[in-house]
């Protein structure tokens, strides 16, 4: 199953740009989780809910990696958690060139596949 995650830092900011990108990727509205909370906050209710729900083989799509993780350490911990959960794939829609990560395969520039 494919899920989307979008986050903005304040209640005044709009999720529209991220939601439009996720919908264009073909993600169903009901499978998009959103938070309006600063990235410095530990608790992001929708992200926590999503991470509890995803299963082996599911896909999480984010507009930009900083929407998902607040730091490199948080990103690394999140990838470890997804690996333990056997949730195999995280994609992002913005272009980032990744040459290699441990146990990670890059399929196309701008799409990162995390395999377990």
LUMNUTOR-940627 format. One record per residue: residue number from 1; chain; x, y, z of N, C-alpha, C, O in turn. Coordinates in nm, 3 decimals, always signed. Last residue first. Layout:
BEGIN
+-----+-------+---------+---------+---------+---------+---------+---------+---------+---------+---------+---------+---------+---------+
|   n | chain |     n.X |     n.Y |     n.Z |    ca.X |    ca.Y |    ca.Z |     c.X |     c.Y |     c.Z |     o.X |     o.Y |     o.Z |
+-----+-------+---------+---------+---------+---------+---------+---------+---------+---------+---------+---------+---------+---------+
| NUM |     A |       X |       Y |       Z |       X |       Y |       Z |       X |       Y |       Z |       X |       Y |       Z |
...
+-----+-------+---------+---------+---------+---------+---------+---------+---------+---------+---------+---------+---------+---------+
//
This chain:
BEGIN
+-----+-------+---------+---------+---------+---------+---------+---------+---------+---------+---------+---------+---------+---------+
|   n | chain |     n.X |     n.Y |     n.Z |    ca.X |    ca.Y |    ca.Z |     c.X |     c.Y |     c.Z |     o.X |     o.Y |     o.Z |
+-----+-------+---------+---------+---------+---------+---------+---------+---------+---------+---------+---------+---------+---------+
| 116 |     A |  +1.520 |  -0.384 |  +0.284 |  +1.556 |  -0.455 |  +0.408 |  +1.611 |  -0.592 |  +0.376 |  +1.647 |  -0.667 |  +0.467 |
| 115 |     A |  +1.580 |  -0.071 |  +0.118 |  +1.542 |  -0.212 |  +0.121 |  +1.586 |  -0.276 |  +0.250 |  +1.678 |  -0.229 |  +0.317 |
| 114 |     A |  +1.470 |  +0.222 |  +0.011 |  +1.534 |  +0.167 |  +0.127 |  +1.488 |  +0.022 |  +0.137 |  +1.370 |  -0.004 |  +0.162 |
| 113 |     A |  +1.515 |  +0.418 |  -0.262 |  +1.453 |  +0.294 |  -0.217 |  +1.534 |  +0.240 |  -0.101 |  +1.654 |  +0.216 |  -0.114 |
| 112 |     A |  +1.445 |  +0.738 |  -0.364 |  +1.536 |  +0.655 |  -0.287 |  +1.461 |  +0.534 |  -0.236 |  +1.355 |  +0.546 |  -0.175 |
| 111 |     A |  +1.446 |  +0.945 |  -0.630 |  +1.367 |  +0.842 |  -0.565 |  +1.466 |  +0.752 |  -0.492 |  +1.559 |  +0.698 |  -0.552 |
| 110 |     A |  +1.625 |  +1.118 |  -0.734 |  +1.503 |  +1.175 |  -0.681 |  +1.411 |  +1.072 |  -0.618 |  +1.309 |  +1.108 |  -0.559 |
| 109 |     A |  +1.737 |  +0.903 |  -0.979 |  +1.767 |  +1.027 |  -0.906 |  +1.635 |  +1.088 |  -0.861 |  +1.544 |  +1.106 |  -0.942 |
| 108 |     A |  +1.631 |  +0.571 |  -0.914 |  +1.630 |  +0.685 |  -1.004 |  +1.667 |  +0.808 |  -0.922 |  +1.630 |  +0.815 |  -0.804 |
| 107 |     A |  +1.724 |  +0.382 |  -0.718 |  +1.667 |  +0.339 |  -0.845 |  +1.672 |  +0.451 |  -0.948 |  +1.715 |  +0.426 |  -1.061 |
| 106 |     A |  +1.967 |  +0.289 |  -0.498 |  +1.905 |  +0.405 |  -0.561 |  +1.853 |  +0.362 |  -0.696 |  +1.928 |  +0.313 |  -0.780 |
| 105 |     A |  +1.954 |  +0.094 |  -0.207 |  +1.974 |  +0.098 |  -0.351 |  +1.902 |  +0.220 |  -0.407 |  +1.789 |  +0.250 |  -0.367 |
| 104 |     A |  +2.120 |  +0.033 |  +0.095 |  +2.020 |  +0.110 |  +0.024 |  +2.054 |  +0.109 |  -0.124 |  +2.171 |  +0.120 |  -0.161 |
| 103 |     A |  +2.316 |  -0.063 |  +0.265 |  +2.200 |  -0.148 |  +0.238 |  +2.087 |  -0.073 |  +0.167 |  +1.971 |  -0.112 |  +0.177 |
| 102 |     A |  +2.432 |  +0.260 |  +0.317 |  +2.444 |  +0.119 |  +0.358 |  +2.310 |  +0.048 |  +0.338 |  +2.206 |  +0.093 |  +0.387 |
| 101 |     A |  +2.393 |  +0.441 |  +0.016 |  +2.382 |  +0.436 |  +0.161 |  +2.394 |  +0.289 |  +0.198 |  +2.368 |  +0.202 |  +0.115 |
| 100 |     A |  +2.510 |  +0.628 |  -0.262 |  +2.483 |  +0.502 |  -0.194 |  +2.470 |  +0.524 |  -0.045 |  +2.529 |  +0.616 |  +0.011 |
|  99 |     A |  +2.438 |  +0.868 |  -0.392 |  +2.524 |  +0.770 |  -0.458 |  +2.507 |  +0.633 |  -0.394 |  +2.491 |  +0.533 |  -0.464 |
|  98 |     A |  +2.166 |  +1.059 |  -0.458 |  +2.224 |  +0.976 |  -0.354 |  +2.309 |  +0.871 |  -0.422 |  +2.257 |  +0.792 |  -0.501 |
|  97 |     A |  +2.035 |  +1.364 |  -0.521 |  +2.119 |  +1.259 |  -0.578 |  +2.189 |  +1.186 |  -0.463 |  +2.262 |  +1.246 |  -0.384 |
|  96 |     A |  +1.711 |  +1.463 |  -0.517 |  +1.829 |  +1.451 |  -0.432 |  +1.911 |  +1.338 |  -0.492 |  +1.859 |  +1.228 |  -0.511 |
|  95 |     A |  +1.424 |  +1.632 |  -0.601 |  +1.547 |  +1.572 |  -0.653 |  +1.661 |  +1.579 |  -0.552 |  +1.700 |  +1.687 |  -0.507 |
|  94 |     A |  +1.126 |  +1.533 |  -0.426 |  +1.223 |  +1.635 |  -0.465 |  +1.351 |  +1.567 |  -0.511 |  +1.383 |  +1.457 |  -0.466 |
|  93 |     A |  +0.982 |  +1.316 |  -0.338 |  +0.949 |  +1.374 |  -0.467 |  +1.047 |  +1.480 |  -0.515 |  +1.049 |  +1.513 |  -0.633 |
|  92 |     A |  +1.089 |  +1.004 |  -0.199 |  +1.066 |  +1.147 |  -0.188 |  +1.053 |  +1.206 |  -0.327 |  +1.108 |  +1.152 |  -0.423 |
|  91 |     A |  +1.007 |  +0.693 |  -0.041 |  +1.035 |  +0.774 |  -0.160 |  +1.022 |  +0.921 |  -0.124 |  +0.952 |  +0.957 |  -0.029 |
|  90 |     A |  +1.092 |  +0.404 |  +0.123 |  +1.058 |  +0.545 |  +0.145 |  +1.098 |  +0.620 |  +0.019 |  +1.213 |  +0.610 |  -0.024 |
|  89 |     A |  +1.019 |  +0.065 |  +0.190 |  +1.048 |  +0.169 |  +0.092 |  +1.006 |  +0.307 |  +0.143 |  +0.897 |  +0.323 |  +0.199 |
|  88 |     A |  +0.963 |  -0.153 |  +0.373 |  +1.080 |  -0.152 |  +0.289 |  +1.111 |  -0.028 |  +0.211 |  +1.226 |  -0.014 |  +0.167 |
|  87 |     A |  +0.920 |  -0.236 |  +0.684 |  +0.857 |  -0.145 |  +0.589 |  +0.970 |  -0.105 |  +0.496 |  +1.061 |  -0.032 |  +0.534 |
|  86 |     A |  +1.020 |  -0.386 |  +0.888 |  +1.017 |  -0.445 |  +0.754 |  +0.929 |  -0.365 |  +0.658 |  +0.872 |  -0.419 |  +0.564 |
|  85 |     A |  +1.069 |  -0.276 |  +1.125 |  +0.928 |  -0.303 |  +1.096 |  +0.910 |  -0.376 |  +0.963 |  +0.801 |  -0.422 |  +0.930 |
|  84 |     A |  +1.341 |  -0.238 |  +1.084 |  +1.298 |  -0.333 |  +1.186 |  +1.153 |  -0.374 |  +1.162 |  +1.117 |  -0.491 |  +1.178 |
|  83 |     A |  +1.323 |  -0.033 |  +0.890 |  +1.388 |  -0.161 |  +0.857 |  +1.344 |  -0.269 |  +0.955 |  +1.314 |  -0.381 |  +0.914 |
|  82 |     A |  +1.203 |  +0.168 |  +1.035 |  +1.132 |  +0.112 |  +0.921 |  +1.191 |  -0.023 |  +0.880 |  +1.119 |  -0.114 |  +0.840 |
|  81 |     A |  +1.412 |  +0.216 |  +1.221 |  +1.279 |  +0.171 |  +1.267 |  +1.202 |  +0.106 |  +1.153 |  +1.141 |  +0.001 |  +1.172 |
|  80 |     A |  +1.609 |  +0.308 |  +1.047 |  +1.632 |  +0.187 |  +1.126 |  +1.499 |  +0.130 |  +1.174 |  +1.477 |  +0.009 |  +1.168 |
|  79 |     A |  +1.487 |  +0.542 |  +0.958 |  +1.516 |  +0.436 |  +0.861 |  +1.542 |  +0.303 |  +0.932 |  +1.502 |  +0.197 |  +0.884 |
|  78 |     A |  +1.482 |  +0.682 |  +1.202 |  +1.357 |  +0.647 |  +1.135 |  +1.378 |  +0.534 |  +1.034 |  +1.297 |  +0.442 |  +1.025 |
|  77 |     A |  +1.753 |  +0.717 |  +1.248 |  +1.673 |  +0.640 |  +1.343 |  +1.542 |  +0.594 |  +1.281 |  +1.496 |  +0.482 |  +1.305 |
|  76 |     A |  +1.810 |  +0.882 |  +1.027 |  +1.877 |  +0.752 |  +1.042 |  +1.799 |  +0.662 |  +1.137 |  +1.780 |  +0.544 |  +1.109 |
|  75 |     A |  +1.650 |  +1.106 |  +1.090 |  +1.628 |  +1.032 |  +0.966 |  +1.688 |  +0.891 |  +0.976 |  +1.625 |  +0.792 |  +0.937 |
|  74 |     A |  +1.770 |  +1.189 |  +1.328 |  +1.630 |  +1.146 |  +1.330 |  +1.598 |  +1.064 |  +1.205 |  +1.529 |  +0.962 |  +1.214 |
|  73 |     A |  +2.022 |  +1.258 |  +1.223 |  +2.011 |  +1.154 |  +1.326 |  +1.868 |  +1.100 |  +1.331 |  +1.848 |  +0.979 |  +1.337 |
|  72 |     A |  +1.951 |  +1.464 |  +1.052 |  +2.012 |  +1.344 |  +0.996 |  +2.003 |  +1.228 |  +1.096 |  +1.979 |  +1.114 |  +1.057 |
|  71 |     A |  +1.625 |  +1.589 |  +1.146 |  +1.771 |  +1.595 |  +1.144 |  +1.823 |  +1.467 |  +1.081 |  +1.747 |  +1.372 |  +1.060 |
|  70 |     A |  +1.357 |  +1.548 |  +1.118 |  +1.400 |  +1.682 |  +1.159 |  +1.551 |  +1.700 |  +1.159 |  +1.600 |  +1.812 |  +1.170 |
|  69 |     A |  +1.184 |  +1.389 |  +0.850 |  +1.278 |  +1.384 |  +0.962 |  +1.330 |  +1.523 |  +0.993 |  +1.346 |  +1.606 |  +0.903 |
|  68 |     A |  +0.984 |  +1.470 |  +0.664 |  +0.976 |  +1.343 |  +0.735 |  +1.062 |  +1.342 |  +0.861 |  +1.017 |  +1.299 |  +0.967 |
|  67 |     A |  +1.056 |  +1.704 |  +0.555 |  +0.917 |  +1.694 |  +0.602 |  +0.902 |  +1.570 |  +0.689 |  +0.816 |  +1.565 |  +0.777 |
|  66 |     A |  +1.306 |  +1.664 |  +0.457 |  +1.296 |  +1.739 |  +0.583 |  +1.153 |  +1.744 |  +0.635 |  +1.131 |  +1.785 |  +0.749 |
|  65 |     A |  +1.259 |  +1.534 |  +0.212 |  +1.303 |  +1.456 |  +0.328 |  +1.291 |  +1.532 |  +0.459 |  +1.267 |  +1.471 |  +0.563 |
|  64 |     A |  +0.955 |  +1.616 |  +0.054 |  +1.094 |  +1.650 |  +0.079 |  +1.136 |  +1.579 |  +0.207 |  +1.056 |  +1.565 |  +0.299 |
|  63 |     A |  +0.721 |  +1.475 |  +0.021 |  +0.756 |  +1.577 |  -0.077 |  +0.903 |  +1.612 |  -0.068 |  +0.969 |  +1.634 |  -0.170 |
|  62 |     A |  +0.707 |  +1.119 |  +0.061 |  +0.714 |  +1.253 |  +0.117 |  +0.762 |  +1.350 |  +0.010 |  +0.834 |  +1.311 |  -0.082 |
|  61 |     A |  +0.555 |  +0.808 |  +0.092 |  +0.599 |  +0.911 |  -0.001 |  +0.597 |  +1.045 |  +0.071 |  +0.497 |  +1.081 |  +0.134 |
|  60 |     A |  +0.607 |  +0.479 |  +0.179 |  +0.577 |  +0.612 |  +0.234 |  +0.636 |  +0.714 |  +0.139 |  +0.755 |  +0.708 |  +0.107 |
|  59 |     A |  +0.479 |  +0.162 |  +0.110 |  +0.558 |  +0.274 |  +0.062 |  +0.512 |  +0.401 |  +0.130 |  +0.392 |  +0.428 |  +0.139 |
|  58 |     A |  +0.503 |  -0.180 |  +0.233 |  +0.434 |  -0.053 |  +0.212 |  +0.532 |  +0.055 |  +0.167 |  +0.653 |  +0.041 |  +0.184 |
|  57 |     A |  +0.655 |  -0.402 |  +0.299 |  +0.625 |  -0.379 |  +0.158 |  +0.550 |  -0.250 |  +0.129 |  +0.535 |  -0.213 |  +0.013 |
|  56 |     A |  +0.517 |  -0.442 |  +0.615 |  +0.617 |  -0.491 |  +0.521 |  +0.570 |  -0.468 |  +0.378 |  +0.461 |  -0.510 |  +0.340 |
|  55 |     A |  +0.315 |  -0.154 |  +0.702 |  +0.356 |  -0.295 |  +0.712 |  +0.462 |  -0.325 |  +0.607 |  +0.492 |  -0.242 |  +0.521 |
|  54 |     A |  +0.196 |  +0.125 |  +0.896 |  +0.263 |  +0.067 |  +0.780 |  +0.314 |  -0.074 |  +0.808 |  +0.352 |  -0.107 |  +0.920 |
|  53 |     A |  +0.100 |  +0.208 |  +1.153 |  +0.010 |  +0.142 |  +1.057 |  +0.083 |  +0.070 |  +0.944 |  +0.038 |  -0.036 |  +0.900 |
|  52 |     A |  +0.293 |  +0.342 |  +1.291 |  +0.232 |  +0.226 |  +1.356 |  +0.151 |  +0.142 |  +1.257 |  +0.136 |  +0.021 |  +1.274 |
|  51 |     A |  +0.342 |  +0.548 |  +1.115 |  +0.449 |  +0.452 |  +1.141 |  +0.398 |  +0.328 |  +1.212 |  +0.455 |  +0.220 |  +1.196 |
|  50 |     A |  +0.097 |  +0.689 |  +1.133 |  +0.139 |  +0.627 |  +1.007 |  +0.243 |  +0.519 |  +1.032 |  +0.234 |  +0.409 |  +0.976 |
|  49 |     A |  +0.112 |  +0.783 |  +1.398 |  +0.002 |  +0.695 |  +1.356 |  +0.038 |  +0.618 |  +1.229 |  +0.014 |  +0.498 |  +1.218 |
|  48 |     A |  +0.336 |  +0.947 |  +1.378 |  +0.337 |  +0.834 |  +1.470 |  +0.230 |  +0.732 |  +1.432 |  +0.253 |  +0.611 |  +1.434 |
|  47 |     A |  +0.236 |  +1.135 |  +1.197 |  +0.351 |  +1.054 |  +1.160 |  +0.358 |  +0.930 |  +1.249 |  +0.384 |  +0.820 |  +1.200 |
|  46 |     A |  +0.029 |  +1.246 |  +1.353 |  -0.003 |  +1.174 |  +1.229 |  +0.112 |  +1.086 |  +1.183 |  +0.090 |  +0.975 |  +1.134 |
|  45 |     A |  +0.176 |  +1.357 |  +1.577 |  +0.070 |  +1.257 |  +1.593 |  +0.042 |  +1.178 |  +1.465 |  +0.033 |  +1.055 |  +1.470 |
|  44 |     A |  +0.481 |  +1.396 |  +1.664 |  +0.403 |  +1.433 |  +1.547 |  +0.298 |  +1.325 |  +1.534 |  +0.326 |  +1.215 |  +1.486 |
|  43 |     A |  +0.687 |  +1.487 |  +1.919 |  +0.563 |  +1.416 |  +1.888 |  +0.496 |  +1.477 |  +1.765 |  +0.459 |  +1.595 |  +1.765 |
|  42 |     A |  +0.909 |  +1.660 |  +1.926 |  +0.929 |  +1.515 |  +1.924 |  +0.804 |  +1.444 |  +1.873 |  +0.813 |  +1.351 |  +1.794 |
|  41 |     A |  +0.961 |  +1.949 |  +1.737 |  +0.875 |  +1.877 |  +1.831 |  +0.896 |  +1.727 |  +1.815 |  +0.900 |  +1.675 |  +1.703 |
|  40 |     A |  +1.097 |  +2.056 |  +1.531 |  +1.171 |  +2.039 |  +1.654 |  +1.090 |  +1.963 |  +1.759 |  +1.145 |  +1.917 |  +1.859 |
|  39 |     A |  +0.922 |  +2.099 |  +1.328 |  +1.006 |  +1.980 |  +1.317 |  +1.086 |  +1.955 |  +1.444 |  +1.138 |  +1.845 |  +1.464 |
|  38 |     A |  +0.599 |  +2.203 |  +1.441 |  +0.741 |  +2.231 |  +1.417 |  +0.821 |  +2.102 |  +1.412 |  +0.790 |  +2.006 |  +1.483 |
|  37 |     A |  +0.304 |  +2.100 |  +1.271 |  +0.383 |  +2.108 |  +1.394 |  +0.529 |  +2.131 |  +1.357 |  +0.576 |  +2.084 |  +1.253 |
|  36 |     A |  +0.070 |  +1.959 |  +1.137 |  +0.105 |  +2.100 |  +1.141 |  +0.174 |  +2.123 |  +1.274 |  +0.112 |  +2.160 |  +1.374 |
|  35 |     A |  +0.066 |  +1.665 |  +0.937 |  +0.091 |  +1.729 |  +1.067 |  +0.116 |  +1.877 |  +1.043 |  +0.175 |  +1.915 |  +0.942 |
|  34 |     A |  -0.107 |  +1.400 |  +0.766 |  -0.053 |  +1.536 |  +0.774 |  -0.033 |  +1.580 |  +0.919 |  -0.105 |  +1.538 |  +1.009 |
|  33 |     A |  -0.124 |  +1.131 |  +0.538 |  -0.120 |  +1.174 |  +0.678 |  -0.053 |  +1.310 |  +0.684 |  +0.046 |  +1.333 |  +0.615 |
|  32 |     A |  -0.314 |  +0.978 |  +0.297 |  -0.218 |  +1.086 |  +0.322 |  -0.233 |  +1.134 |  +0.466 |  -0.342 |  +1.172 |  +0.509 |
|  31 |     A |  -0.508 |  +0.803 |  +0.225 |  -0.380 |  +0.746 |  +0.266 |  -0.272 |  +0.851 |  +0.288 |  -0.154 |  +0.819 |  +0.298 |
|  30 |     A |  -0.721 |  +0.945 |  +0.128 |  -0.740 |  +0.875 |  +0.256 |  -0.609 |  +0.816 |  +0.311 |  -0.601 |  +0.782 |  +0.429 |
|  29 |     A |  -0.623 |  +1.026 |  -0.123 |  -0.637 |  +1.124 |  -0.016 |  -0.647 |  +1.056 |  +0.120 |  -0.589 |  +1.104 |  +0.218 |
|  28 |     A |  -0.388 |  +0.805 |  -0.275 |  -0.526 |  +0.837 |  -0.241 |  -0.530 |  +0.930 |  -0.120 |  -0.451 |  +0.916 |  -0.027 |
|  27 |     A |  -0.134 |  +0.897 |  -0.494 |  -0.167 |  +0.853 |  -0.358 |  -0.309 |  +0.898 |  -0.326 |  -0.346 |  +1.014 |  -0.348 |
|  26 |     A |  -0.036 |  +0.984 |  -0.734 |  -0.137 |  +0.879 |  -0.734 |  -0.174 |  +0.827 |  -0.597 |  -0.239 |  +0.723 |  -0.585 |
|  25 |     A |  +0.120 |  +1.198 |  -0.750 |  +0.190 |  +1.070 |  -0.749 |  +0.093 |  +0.953 |  -0.746 |  +0.133 |  +0.837 |  -0.754 |
|  24 |     A |  -0.066 |  +1.395 |  -0.713 |  -0.016 |  +1.374 |  -0.850 |  +0.062 |  +1.243 |  -0.861 |  +0.069 |  +1.184 |  -0.969 |
|  23 |     A |  -0.082 |  +1.382 |  -0.434 |  -0.197 |  +1.339 |  -0.514 |  -0.156 |  +1.312 |  -0.659 |  -0.205 |  +1.218 |  -0.721 |
|  22 |     A |  +0.167 |  +1.492 |  -0.371 |  +0.135 |  +1.355 |  -0.331 |  +0.018 |  +1.300 |  -0.412 |  +0.020 |  +1.185 |  -0.454 |
|  21 |     A |  +0.139 |  +1.752 |  -0.474 |  +0.245 |  +1.664 |  -0.525 |  +0.215 |  +1.518 |  -0.492 |  +0.235 |  +1.430 |  -0.576 |
|  20 |     A |  -0.074 |  +1.847 |  -0.317 |  -0.087 |  +1.839 |  -0.463 |  +0.015 |  +1.743 |  -0.522 |  -0.017 |  +1.663 |  -0.610 |
|  19 |     A |  +0.048 |  +1.840 |  -0.063 |  -0.067 |  +1.753 |  -0.092 |  -0.088 |  +1.737 |  -0.242 |  -0.116 |  +1.627 |  -0.290 |
|  18 |     A |  +0.246 |  +2.039 |  -0.093 |  +0.283 |  +1.900 |  -0.066 |  +0.170 |  +1.804 |  -0.101 |  +0.194 |  +1.699 |  -0.161 |
|  17 |     A |  +0.082 |  +2.263 |  -0.140 |  +0.188 |  +2.227 |  -0.234 |  +0.227 |  +2.080 |  -0.218 |  +0.238 |  +2.006 |  -0.315 |
|  16 |     A |  -0.093 |  +2.268 |  +0.095 |  -0.141 |  +2.249 |  -0.042 |  -0.034 |  +2.203 |  -0.141 |  -0.059 |  +2.110 |  -0.218 |
|  15 |     A |  -0.052 |  +2.325 |  +0.356 |  -0.005 |  +2.193 |  +0.311 |  -0.029 |  +2.172 |  +0.162 |  +0.010 |  +2.068 |  +0.107 |
|  14 |     A |  +0.043 |  +2.647 |  +0.471 |  -0.046 |  +2.561 |  +0.393 |  +0.023 |  +2.431 |  +0.352 |  +0.142 |  +2.429 |  +0.319 |
|  13 |     A |  +0.074 |  +2.798 |  +0.796 |  +0.128 |  +2.751 |  +0.670 |  +0.032 |  +2.653 |  +0.603 |  -0.048 |  +2.587 |  +0.669 |
|  12 |     A |  -0.043 |  +2.839 |  +1.042 |  -0.069 |  +2.937 |  +0.938 |  -0.021 |  +2.890 |  +0.800 |  -0.071 |  +2.938 |  +0.698 |
|  11 |     A |  +0.055 |  +2.645 |  +1.210 |  -0.086 |  +2.634 |  +1.170 |  -0.118 |  +2.729 |  +1.055 |  -0.211 |  +2.703 |  +0.977 |
|  10 |     A |  +0.387 |  +2.548 |  +1.104 |  +0.293 |  +2.630 |  +1.180 |  +0.152 |  +2.610 |  +1.128 |  +0.131 |  +2.565 |  +1.015 |
|   9 |     A |  +0.531 |  +2.362 |  +0.949 |  +0.577 |  +2.395 |  +1.084 |  +0.479 |  +2.475 |  +1.168 |  +0.486 |  +2.471 |  +1.291 |
|   8 |     A |  +0.386 |  +2.080 |  +0.778 |  +0.429 |  +2.220 |  +0.782 |  +0.456 |  +2.255 |  +0.928 |  +0.409 |  +2.187 |  +1.018 |
|   7 |     A |  +0.401 |  +1.772 |  +0.609 |  +0.411 |  +1.846 |  +0.733 |  +0.449 |  +1.990 |  +0.705 |  +0.533 |  +2.018 |  +0.619 |
|   6 |     A |  +0.279 |  +1.459 |  +0.484 |  +0.309 |  +1.600 |  +0.461 |  +0.311 |  +1.671 |  +0.597 |  +0.235 |  +1.637 |  +0.687 |
|   5 |     A |  +0.297 |  +1.143 |  +0.340 |  +0.310 |  +1.220 |  +0.463 |  +0.350 |  +1.362 |  +0.427 |  +0.443 |  +1.383 |  +0.348 |
|   4 |     A |  +0.115 |  +0.868 |  +0.195 |  +0.184 |  +0.996 |  +0.185 |  +0.193 |  +1.060 |  +0.322 |  +0.110 |  +1.036 |  +0.409 |
|   3 |     A |  +0.140 |  +0.523 |  +0.099 |  +0.095 |  +0.628 |  +0.190 |  +0.174 |  +0.754 |  +0.165 |  +0.288 |  +0.748 |  +0.119 |
|   2 |     A |  +0.044 |  +0.230 |  -0.063 |  +0.121 |  +0.354 |  -0.072 |  +0.057 |  +0.461 |  +0.016 |  -0.064 |  +0.485 |  +0.009 |
|   1 |     A |  +0.084 |  -0.117 |  +0.000 |  +0.000 |  +0.000 |  +0.000 |  +0.090 |  +0.125 |  +0.000 |  +0.199 |  +0.123 |  +0.057 |
+-----+-------+---------+---------+---------+---------+---------+---------+---------+---------+---------+---------+---------+---------+
//
